[in-house]
Amino acid sequence: MFLHEAGHALFNLSQGVPVYFLYVHPFSFSGYVRPMADYYQIWQHASGPVFELLVSVVIFALLWKHRSFYTLPFLMVFPWVALHEGIGCLFDILVHSGDEYNIILITGWSATGFYVISVILIMVGIFSFITLLPLMGLAPEDKKTLFVLPAGMLLYTAVGLPIAYLLIPGSPIDMRYHLAHEIIVSSYYRPLLMVSTGLLLAAIYVTLYHRVYQRIPPVLKTETLNLSWRDFWYPGLLFTISIVLGLIIII
C-alpha cells in the first residue's frame, strides 16, 4: 500500500500539487493520497501500480540470493504486489472502479490487454509467493499449510475490520474528505477475499508445487527451514511496530 500510494503522491508532487494525506497503514482497508492532481491524466492512475511493481521487483531481485527468515517480509512484497495488482485489476474492471478502470475510461482502450496483464501478474505472484513458503517452515508436502495460510489471512483482516469500524468515523481523513463509509465498506469484503486467496495458494502449494518441487532448478528452489517458537519474536516485533504506526497514522 505504501509503494502504491507513494507512486500517486510522487505524481502529484511532479505536477506541483501538495500532498496533504499519504494515507497508508498495515490494515485491511483502503489507502489514499489526497488531493488528486488531475483525474484525466493517465499517470494519475497508472503511477501507483507502476511504481509499486518496479520498486518491489527491485527489492525482490536484490534479496533473492540472500533469502532467509529475516529477509522474508521484504521478499514477500513483490509476490503480494503482483498478486494483489492482478486480482485488483480484474476486480476493478468488473465493478467499474479503481485505477485500471479509470485508465480505460479516460483512454477508451480495450479491457482485453488489462485482462492479459492481470493473468500474467497473478501467475507470477502465485509462483513467487509459494516458492518462499519454505522460509516459513512449511514444506511443500506439509498439509498444515492448508490451515496456516487461510488462518493467517483471516487474522490479518480480523484486526483491520474492527479498527475501520471503530476508529475511521470522525478521523482526520473522514473529517476532511468524508471517506469513512468507503473505507469501512472496503474492509467488509476483505475477510472472504483473503481467506479464499490463502486457501488457493495453500492448495497450489501442497498439490502442484509439491509435485514439481524436485524438478525446480536450485536457483529457484528454497529449502525448508526448521523454525521454533523462539523465532516468533521477529514477526511479533514487526507486527507490533506496524500496528502502532498504523494507529498513529489513521488517528
C-alpha positions in Angstrom: 0.0 0.0 0.0 2.8 2.4 0.9 4.5 1.9 -2.5 1.2 2.2 -4.4 0.1 5.4 -2.8 3.6 6.8 -2.8 3.5 6.4 -6.6 0.4 8.5 -6.7 2.0 11.0 -4.3 5.1 11.4 -6.4 3.0 12.1 -9.5 1.2 14.8 -7.5 4.4 16.4 -6.4 5.8 16.2 -10.0 2.7 18.3 -11.0 3.3 20.8 -8.3 0.3 19.6 -6.2 0.9 19.4 -2.5 0.1 16.1 -0.7 -2.0 16.6 2.4 -2.7 12.9 3.0 -0.4 10.0 2.3 -2.9 7.6 4.0 -1.1 4.2 4.2 -1.3 1.7 7.0 -1.0 -2.1 7.7 -4.7 -2.7 8.0 -7.1 -4.5 5.6 -8.9 -1.4 4.2 -8.2 1.2 1.6 -5.4 3.7 1.4 -5.4 7.1 -0.3 -3.5 10.0 -1.5 -5.3 13.3 -1.3 -5.8 15.6 -3.1 -5.8 14.1 -6.6 -3.8 16.1 -9.0 -5.7 15.6 -12.3 -8.2 12.8 -12.8 -7.9 13.0 -16.6 -4.2 12.5 -16.6 -3.3 8.8 -17.2 -0.3 8.8 -14.9 -2.5 10.0 -12.1 -3.9 6.5 -12.1 -1.0 4.4 -13.5 1.7 5.9 -11.2 0.5 3.8 -8.2 0.6 0.3 -9.9 3.7 1.1 -11.9 5.7 2.4 -9.0 4.9 -0.4 -6.6 5.7 -3.1 -9.2 9.0 -1.5 -10.2 10.2 -0.9 -6.6 9.1 -4.3 -5.3 10.7 -6.2 -8.1 14.0 -4.4 -7.5 13.8 -5.4 -3.8 12.9 -8.9 -4.7 15.8 -9.2 -7.2 18.4 -7.7 -4.7 17.3 -10.0 -1.8 16.6 -13.3 -3.7 20.2 -14.6 -3.3 20.0 -13.6 0.4 16.6 -15.1 1.1 16.2 -16.1 4.7 13.6 -16.0 7.5 14.7 -12.4 8.3 14.5 -11.1 4.7 11.2 -12.9 4.1 8.9 -10.0 4.9 10.7 -7.8 2.3 10.9 -10.6 -0.3 7.2 -11.2 0.1 6.4 -7.6 -1.1 6.8 -8.3 -4.8 4.7 -11.6 -4.8 2.0 -9.9 -2.9 2.1 -6.8 -5.1 1.9 -8.9 -8.3 -1.0 -11.0 -6.9 -2.8 -8.0 -5.4 -2.5 -5.9 -8.6 -3.5 -8.8 -10.8 -6.6 -9.7 -8.8 -7.3 -6.0 -8.1 -7.2 -5.1 -11.8 -9.7 -7.8 -12.7 -12.0 -6.8 -9.8 -11.8 -3.0 -10.7 -12.7 -3.6 -14.3 -15.7 -5.8 -13.3 -17.1 -3.3 -10.8 -16.2 -0.2 -12.8 -13.9 1.4 -10.3 -10.2 1.8 -9.4 -7.0 2.8 -11.3 -7.2 0.4 -14.2 -10.8 1.1 -14.9 -10.2 4.9 -14.8 -7.4 4.5 -17.4 -9.8 2.5 -19.6 -12.5 5.2 -19.1 -10.1 8.1 -19.9 -8.4 6.5 -22.9 -11.1 4.3 -24.4 -8.6 1.4 -24.5 -9.9 -2.2 -24.7 -10.0 -4.1 -21.4 -8.5 -7.2 -23.1 -4.9 -6.0 -22.6 -5.6 -5.4 -18.9 -7.1 -8.9 -18.6 -3.9 -10.4 -20.1 -1.6 -8.3 -17.8 -3.7 -9.3 -14.8 -3.5 -13.0 -15.5 0.3 -12.8 -16.0 0.7 -10.8 -12.7 -1.4 -13.4 -10.9 0.6 -16.3 -12.2 3.9 -14.6 -11.4 2.6 -13.6 -8.0 1.4 -17.1 -7.1 4.7 -18.8 -8.2 7.0 -16.3 -6.5 4.8 -16.4 -3.3 4.8 -20.2 -2.9 8.5 -20.5 -3.6 9.1 -18.5 -0.4 6.8 -20.6 1.8 9.6 -23.0 2.9 11.1 -20.0 4.7 8.0 -20.1 7.0 8.9 -23.6 8.0 6.2 -25.1 5.6 7.4 -27.9 3.5 5.6 -28.5 0.1 4.3 -31.8 1.4 3.1 -30.2 4.7 -0.7 -30.4 4.7 -1.0 -27.9 7.7 -0.3 -25.2 5.1 -4.0 -25.6 4.2 -4.8 -24.3 7.7 -1.9 -21.9 8.3 -2.3 -19.6 5.2 -6.1 -19.1 5.4 -5.8 -18.6 9.2 -3.1 -16.1 8.8 -5.1 -14.2 6.2 -8.2 -14.3 8.4 -6.3 -12.9 11.4 -4.9 -10.1 9.3 -8.4 -9.0 8.2 -9.8 -9.6 11.7 -7.6 -6.9 13.0 -8.5 -4.4 10.2 -12.3 -4.8 10.3 -12.9 -3.5 13.9 -10.3 -0.8 13.5 -12.1 0.5 10.4 -15.5 0.4 12.1 -14.5 1.9 15.4 -11.7 4.4 14.5 -12.3 5.7 11.0 -15.6 7.6 11.5 -14.5 11.1 12.7 -10.8 10.5 12.0 -8.9 13.3 10.1 -9.3 11.8 6.6 -13.1 11.3 7.2 -13.5 14.9 8.6 -11.8 16.4 5.5 -12.7 14.0 2.7 -15.8 12.1 4.1 -14.3 8.7 3.3 -15.5 6.7 6.4 -18.2 4.8 4.5 -15.9 3.9 1.6 -13.2 2.8 3.9 -15.5 0.7 6.1 -17.1 -1.0 3.0 -13.6 -1.8 1.7 -12.9 -3.7 4.9 -16.1 -5.8 4.8 -15.2 -8.0 1.8 -11.5 -8.5 2.7 -12.0 -11.5 5.1 -13.7 -13.6 2.5 -11.3 -12.5 -0.2 -8.2 -13.1 1.9 -9.3 -16.5 3.2 -10.1 -17.6 -0.3 -6.7 -16.4 -1.5 -5.0 -18.2 1.3 -6.8 -21.5 0.5 -6.0 -21.2 -3.2 -2.3 -20.5 -2.5 -2.1 -23.4 0.0 -3.9 -25.8 -2.3 -1.5 -25.0 -5.2 1.5 -25.3 -2.8 0.7 -28.8 -1.5 -0.5 -30.2 -4.8 1.0 -28.8 -8.0 4.1 -27.2 -6.4 4.7 -30.4 -4.3 4.8 -32.5 -7.5 7.3 -30.3 -9.4 9.4 -29.3 -6.4 12.2 -31.7 -7.0 12.4 -30.7 -10.7 12.8 -26.9 -10.0 16.3 -25.6 -10.7 18.3 -25.0 -7.5 18.4 -21.2 -8.1 14.6 -21.1 -7.9 14.1 -23.5 -5.1 14.1 -22.6 -1.4 14.9 -25.1 1.3 12.5 -25.6 4.2 13.6 -24.0 7.5 13.1 -25.7 10.8 11.6 -23.0 13.0 10.8 -23.0 16.7 8.6 -20.8 18.9 11.6 -18.7 19.7 11.7 -17.4 16.2 8.3 -15.7 16.6 10.0 -12.7 18.3 10.9 -11.3 14.9 7.4 -11.3 13.2 5.9 -10.4 16.5 8.1 -7.3 16.7 7.3 -6.3 13.1 3.6 -6.8 13.8 3.7 -4.6 16.9 5.6 -1.8 15.1 3.2 -1.9 12.2 0.1 -1.7 14.4 1.5 1.2 16.4 2.5 3.2 13.3 -0.8 2.3 11.6 -2.9 3.6 14.6 -0.8 6.8 14.7 -1.5 7.4 11.0 -5.2 6.8 11.0 -6.0 8.6 14.3 
